[in-house]
Amino acid sequence: MPSPLAHSVSGYVLAKFLPLDKISSDIGNKWHVHILYPILVAVAADLDFIPQIITGVRFHRGLTHSLTFTLICSAIIGLLLSYLWKFSYKQLFLFTLLLYSSHLCLDFFTNGGQGMQLFFPFTTSYFKSPVAIFPAIHHSRGLWDYSHLLPLVFESTYSVLLLSVVAWYQGRRQSQ
């Protein structure tokens, strides 16, 4: 599965191209809406490692990696933030849904592992793409294992390319 680097950069870049960046209210120019929020939502599915560490029960790529959880989580977060930020529930729901879904999409196209329980609780079957884009990271080998070099180089290159697209696009928009 991709590391937090790929998920974070993907969420950040996706947020740059979503319509929420056209907010004209008081929250429109705050960094947490355009930087912190997209990054947190894009990595949120992997927060299932916390109860796994505490209980020893395997949670990862289960409930939090399902489409049902994605919809419910996006609905709740959208509702709370629309109240707190005084902004359109529909826009916040869709924004959150797309950002959270980006995590599932990246994990779906990753080599290694069993896949994800995308349709949990309707089925406990695991799903993954037969075509992998991201190389596998072997978490069981520890943090500093040499086998992490390929995924690290791949994700760094991926991140630089995505951020370059954003920089190019923003430069182009400002020159017009």
C-alpha beads as a LAMMPS data file, in Angstrom:
LAMMPS data file: protein, C-alpha beads

176 atoms
175 bonds

1 atom types
1 bond types

-500.0 500.0 xlo xhi
-500.0 500.0 ylo yhi
-500.0 500.0 zlo zhi

Masses

1 110.0

Atoms # bond

1 1 1 0.000 0.000 0.000
2 1 1 1.291 3.506 -0.659
3 1 1 2.906 5.321 2.226
4 1 1 1.469 8.475 3.806
5 1 1 3.664 10.454 1.379
6 1 1 1.729 9.350 -1.720
7 1 1 -1.638 9.651 0.029
8 1 1 -0.835 13.137 1.390
9 1 1 0.447 14.551 -1.879
10 1 1 -2.454 13.006 -3.807
11 1 1 -4.967 14.577 -1.417
12 1 1 -3.252 17.957 -1.544
13 1 1 -3.061 17.961 -5.354
14 1 1 -6.620 16.714 -5.773
15 1 1 -7.850 19.510 -3.498
16 1 1 -6.138 22.071 -5.721
17 1 1 -8.329 21.003 -8.637
18 1 1 -11.635 20.599 -6.785
19 1 1 -14.215 23.418 -6.703
20 1 1 -13.845 24.024 -2.965
21 1 1 -10.825 26.220 -3.713
22 1 1 -13.280 28.863 -4.934
23 1 1 -14.661 29.531 -1.457
24 1 1 -15.440 33.207 -1.028
25 1 1 -16.337 33.130 2.659
26 1 1 -14.092 33.780 5.644
27 1 1 -12.686 30.254 5.509
28 1 1 -11.608 30.547 1.887
29 1 1 -8.122 31.858 2.556
30 1 1 -7.244 29.746 5.575
31 1 1 -4.399 27.284 5.057
32 1 1 -6.063 24.492 7.027
33 1 1 -8.882 24.247 4.492
34 1 1 -6.611 23.949 1.462
35 1 1 -3.602 22.117 2.916
36 1 1 -4.180 20.402 6.250
37 1 1 -7.750 19.211 5.694
38 1 1 -7.121 17.505 2.316
39 1 1 -4.002 15.788 3.656
40 1 1 -5.754 14.539 6.799
41 1 1 -8.743 13.230 4.869
42 1 1 -6.513 11.544 2.270
43 1 1 -4.588 9.592 4.943
44 1 1 -7.533 9.032 7.330
45 1 1 -8.282 5.500 6.098
46 1 1 -4.935 4.352 7.500
47 1 1 -5.763 5.519 11.015
48 1 1 -7.105 2.005 11.503
49 1 1 -3.577 1.003 12.513
50 1 1 -4.145 2.672 15.921
51 1 1 -6.746 0.201 17.253
52 1 1 -4.713 -2.578 15.627
53 1 1 -1.660 -1.615 17.710
54 1 1 -3.716 -1.288 20.894
55 1 1 -5.737 -4.497 20.588
56 1 1 -3.561 -6.687 18.387
57 1 1 -6.644 -7.433 16.260
58 1 1 -6.133 -6.941 12.510
59 1 1 -8.121 -3.918 11.314
60 1 1 -6.027 -2.557 8.466
61 1 1 -7.663 -2.421 5.032
62 1 1 -10.986 -3.509 6.526
63 1 1 -13.798 -1.216 7.619
64 1 1 -11.985 2.100 7.006
65 1 1 -11.101 0.968 3.480
66 1 1 -14.716 0.226 2.513
67 1 1 -17.007 2.283 0.320
68 1 1 -19.708 2.194 3.009
69 1 1 -17.391 3.735 5.596
70 1 1 -16.212 6.280 3.024
71 1 1 -19.790 7.454 2.429
72 1 1 -20.755 7.533 6.118
73 1 1 -17.524 9.242 7.198
74 1 1 -17.830 11.849 4.417
75 1 1 -21.457 12.520 5.353
76 1 1 -20.651 13.016 9.044
77 1 1 -17.558 15.148 8.442
78 1 1 -19.418 17.194 5.818
79 1 1 -22.275 17.792 8.250
80 1 1 -19.997 18.835 11.121
81 1 1 -17.835 21.113 9.008
82 1 1 -20.751 22.702 7.179
83 1 1 -22.067 23.703 10.607
84 1 1 -18.673 24.877 11.934
85 1 1 -17.488 26.599 8.773
86 1 1 -20.929 27.840 7.652
87 1 1 -20.382 26.374 4.211
88 1 1 -22.362 24.205 1.793
89 1 1 -22.897 20.677 3.122
90 1 1 -23.114 19.296 -0.405
91 1 1 -19.759 20.779 -1.424
92 1 1 -18.018 19.659 1.764
93 1 1 -19.514 16.173 1.487
94 1 1 -18.355 15.776 -2.127
95 1 1 -14.946 17.302 -1.358
96 1 1 -14.438 14.899 1.553
97 1 1 -15.791 11.940 -0.408
98 1 1 -13.368 12.506 -3.284
99 1 1 -10.388 13.037 -0.982
100 1 1 -11.127 9.945 1.111
101 1 1 -11.813 7.909 -2.038
102 1 1 -8.402 8.874 -3.399
103 1 1 -6.903 6.768 -0.609
104 1 1 -8.931 3.731 -1.648
105 1 1 -8.001 4.263 -5.283
106 1 1 -4.265 4.376 -4.577
107 1 1 -4.448 1.319 -2.320
108 1 1 -6.476 -0.562 -4.945
109 1 1 -3.655 -0.152 -7.485
110 1 1 -0.852 -1.305 -5.197
111 1 1 1.185 -4.463 -5.585
112 1 1 1.263 -6.914 -2.696
113 1 1 -1.103 -7.562 0.150
114 1 1 -4.564 -9.079 0.080
115 1 1 -6.320 -5.969 -1.135
116 1 1 -9.128 -4.148 0.662
117 1 1 -12.588 -5.028 1.910
118 1 1 -14.176 -2.479 -0.420
119 1 1 -17.719 -3.769 0.014
120 1 1 -17.632 -4.433 3.759
121 1 1 -20.079 -5.079 5.555
122 1 1 -21.875 -6.665 2.575
123 1 1 -18.980 -9.039 1.942
124 1 1 -15.698 -9.713 3.713
125 1 1 -13.940 -10.464 0.415
126 1 1 -10.789 -8.519 -0.412
127 1 1 -10.400 -6.664 -3.699
128 1 1 -7.354 -5.315 -5.522
129 1 1 -6.504 -4.420 -9.073
130 1 1 -4.832 -7.054 -11.237
131 1 1 -2.700 -4.189 -12.560
132 1 1 -0.432 -2.627 -9.939
133 1 1 0.877 0.913 -10.229
134 1 1 2.479 1.314 -6.801
135 1 1 5.166 -1.118 -5.610
136 1 1 4.546 -3.021 -2.391
137 1 1 5.958 -1.846 0.928
138 1 1 6.829 -4.694 3.272
139 1 1 5.966 -3.217 6.671
140 1 1 6.928 -6.421 8.466
141 1 1 10.584 -5.912 7.492
142 1 1 10.949 -2.803 9.637
143 1 1 11.327 0.854 8.823
144 1 1 14.896 0.869 7.470
145 1 1 14.908 -2.250 5.275
146 1 1 16.610 -1.804 1.889
147 1 1 13.521 -3.229 0.129
148 1 1 11.757 0.073 0.851
149 1 1 14.108 1.915 -1.509
150 1 1 12.090 1.184 -4.674
151 1 1 8.731 2.298 -3.196
152 1 1 10.412 5.368 -1.686
153 1 1 11.959 6.402 -5.015
154 1 1 8.714 5.656 -6.867
155 1 1 6.532 7.627 -4.442
156 1 1 9.003 10.524 -4.314
157 1 1 9.011 10.708 -8.116
158 1 1 5.213 10.429 -8.187
159 1 1 4.931 13.228 -5.603
160 1 1 7.344 15.542 -7.414
161 1 1 5.473 15.008 -10.679
162 1 1 2.085 15.761 -9.087
163 1 1 3.396 18.859 -7.315
164 1 1 5.014 20.011 -10.574
165 1 1 1.646 19.769 -12.326
166 1 1 0.090 21.963 -9.620
167 1 1 2.916 24.517 -9.863
168 1 1 2.643 24.601 -13.657
169 1 1 -1.151 24.936 -13.537
170 1 1 -1.073 27.722 -10.937
171 1 1 1.615 29.580 -12.879
172 1 1 -0.420 29.278 -16.038
173 1 1 -3.579 30.539 -14.295
174 1 1 -1.758 33.549 -12.843
175 1 1 -0.275 34.540 -16.202
176 1 1 -3.709 34.702 -17.839

Bonds

1 1 1 2
2 1 2 3
3 1 3 4
4 1 4 5
5 1 5 6
6 1 6 7
7 1 7 8
8 1 8 9
9 1 9 10
10 1 10 11
11 1 11 12
12 1 12 13
13 1 13 14
14 1 14 15
15 1 15 16
16 1 16 17
17 1 17 18
18 1 18 19
19 1 19 20
20 1 20 21
21 1 21 22
22 1 22 23
23 1 23 24
24 1 24 25
25 1 25 26
26 1 26 27
27 1 27 28
28 1 28 29
29 1 29 30
30 1 30 31
31 1 31 32
32 1 32 33
33 1 33 34
34 1 34 35
35 1 35 36
36 1 36 37
37 1 37 38
38 1 38 39
39 1 39 40
40 1 40 41
41 1 41 42
42 1 42 43
43 1 43 44
44 1 44 45
45 1 45 46
46 1 46 47
47 1 47 48
48 1 48 49
49 1 49 50
50 1 50 51
51 1 51 52
52 1 52 53
53 1 53 54
54 1 54 55
55 1 55 56
56 1 56 57
57 1 57 58
58 1 58 59
59 1 59 60
60 1 60 61
61 1 61 62
62 1 62 63
63 1 63 64
64 1 64 65
65 1 65 66
66 1 66 67
67 1 67 68
68 1 68 69
69 1 69 70
70 1 70 71
71 1 71 72
72 1 72 73
73 1 73 74
74 1 74 75
75 1 75 76
76 1 76 77
77 1 77 78
78 1 78 79
79 1 79 80
80 1 80 81
81 1 81 82
82 1 82 83
83 1 83 84
84 1 84 85
85 1 85 86
86 1 86 87
87 1 87 88
88 1 88 89
89 1 89 90
90 1 90 91
91 1 91 92
92 1 92 93
93 1 93 94
94 1 94 95
95 1 95 96
96 1 96 97
97 1 97 98
98 1 98 99
99 1 99 100
100 1 100 101
101 1 101 102
102 1 102 103
103 1 103 104
104 1 104 105
105 1 105 106
106 1 106 107
107 1 107 108
108 1 108 109
109 1 109 110
110 1 110 111
111 1 111 112
112 1 112 113
113 1 113 114
114 1 114 115
115 1 115 116
116 1 116 117
117 1 117 118
118 1 118 119
119 1 119 120
120 1 120 121
121 1 121 122
122 1 122 123
123 1 123 124
124 1 124 125
125 1 125 126
126 1 126 127
127 1 127 128
128 1 128 129
129 1 129 130
130 1 130 131
131 1 131 132
132 1 132 133
133 1 133 134
134 1 134 135
135 1 135 136
136 1 136 137
137 1 137 138
138 1 138 139
139 1 139 140
140 1 140 141
141 1 141 142
142 1 142 143
143 1 143 144
144 1 144 145
145 1 145 146
146 1 146 147
147 1 147 148
148 1 148 149
149 1 149 150
150 1 150 151
151 1 151 152
152 1 152 153
153 1 153 154
154 1 154 155
155 1 155 156
156 1 156 157
157 1 157 158
158 1 158 159
159 1 159 160
160 1 160 161
161 1 161 162
162 1 162 163
163 1 163 164
164 1 164 165
165 1 165 166
166 1 166 167
167 1 167 168
168 1 168 169
169 1 169 170
170 1 170 171
171 1 171 172
172 1 172 173
173 1 173 174
174 1 174 175
175 1 175 176
